[in-house]
């Protein structure tokens, strides 16, 4: 703390920021923040939105007979589809009503049985 304080006291109060006494420009800082925001949008936000859109399209296209997987890892076949829920047949006569938001994958084409 004392070292920081001594450096602050050594710096002249009215020292010019630029080489000719001009104040430092804020443009490099603004451009750097803009570049950081652009990189975050390209590598984080855009792919996440694309994935959410694909998942929403999958949930809207569900129909009877599709084989799906829930968030909890339960495999089943869709028996009935309503606006917000699906009735899935798990095994034998066991049926579960799940929210569409809980369905994450369709395994009809990938796992033929």
C-alpha positions in Angstrom: 0.0 0.0 0.0 2.8 2.4 0.9 4.5 1.6 -2.5 1.4 2.5 -4.4 1.0 5.7 -2.4 4.6 6.7 -3.1 4.1 6.1 -6.9 1.0 8.2 -6.8 2.8 11.1 -5.1 5.7 10.9 -7.6 3.4 11.4 -10.6 2.9 15.0 -11.5 -0.7 16.2 -11.2 -0.9 18.2 -14.5 1.2 15.9 -16.7 0.0 15.8 -20.3 -1.4 12.4 -21.5 -0.2 12.5 -25.1 3.2 13.2 -26.6 2.3 16.8 -27.7 0.2 17.6 -24.6 -3.0 16.3 -26.2 -5.4 14.3 -24.1 -5.4 10.5 -24.8 -8.1 9.3 -27.3 -10.9 7.0 -26.2 -11.2 5.4 -29.6 -8.8 2.5 -29.0 -10.7 1.5 -25.8 -14.0 1.8 -27.5 -12.8 -0.3 -30.4 -11.4 -3.0 -28.0 -14.7 -3.3 -26.2 -16.5 -3.5 -29.5 -14.2 -6.3 -30.7 -14.7 -8.2 -27.4 -18.5 -7.9 -27.8 -18.3 -9.0 -31.4 -16.2 -12.1 -30.5 -18.6 -13.0 -27.7 -21.6 -12.7 -30.1 -19.9 -14.8 -32.8 -18.7 -17.6 -30.5 -21.2 -17.7 -27.7 -24.5 -16.0 -28.3 -25.1 -16.9 -32.0 -24.5 -20.7 -31.6 -26.6 -20.8 -28.5 -29.5 -19.1 -30.3 -29.2 -21.5 -33.2 -29.3 -24.5 -30.9 -32.3 -23.1 -29.1 -34.1 -22.5 -32.4 -33.4 -26.1 -33.6 -34.7 -27.5 -30.3 -37.8 -25.5 -30.5 -38.4 -26.6 -34.1 -37.9 -30.2 -32.9 -40.5 -29.8 -30.1 -43.0 -28.2 -32.5 -42.7 -31.0 -35.0 -43.3 -33.9 -32.6 -45.9 -36.4 -33.7 -47.3 -39.7 -32.7 -44.8 -42.6 -33.1 -41.7 -40.5 -32.7 -39.1 -42.0 -30.3 -37.7 -39.5 -27.9 -35.4 -39.0 -24.9 -36.4 -36.8 -22.0 -34.0 -34.5 -20.0 -33.9 -37.2 -17.3 -32.8 -39.9 -19.8 -36.1 -41.7 -20.1 -36.6 -43.3 -23.6 -40.0 -43.6 -24.9 -42.4 -43.5 -27.9 -44.9 -40.6 -28.3 -48.5 -41.8 -28.0 -50.3 -38.4 -27.8 -49.3 -34.8 -28.4 -51.0 -31.8 -27.0 -50.0 -28.1 -27.0 -47.7 -28.2 -24.0 -47.4 -31.9 -23.1 -46.7 -35.3 -24.6 -47.8 -38.7 -23.5 -45.0 -41.2 -24.0 -45.1 -45.0 -23.8 -42.1 -46.2 -21.8 -42.5 -49.9 -21.4 -45.5 -52.2 -21.8 -48.5 -50.3 -20.5 -46.4 -47.7 -18.7 -47.2 -44.2 -20.0 -45.8 -40.9 -18.8 -47.1 -37.4 -19.4 -44.2 -35.0 -19.8 -43.8 -31.4 -20.7 -42.6 -30.7 -24.2 -39.7 -28.7 -22.7 -38.5 -31.9 -21.2 -37.9 -33.7 -24.5 -34.5 -33.1 -25.9 -33.7 -35.7 -28.6 -35.3 -37.8 -31.3 -33.7 -41.2 -31.7 -36.1 -42.6 -34.4 -33.5 -42.6 -37.2 -30.4 -43.2 -35.2 -31.5 -46.3 -33.3 -33.7 -48.6 -35.4 -35.2 -51.4 -33.3 
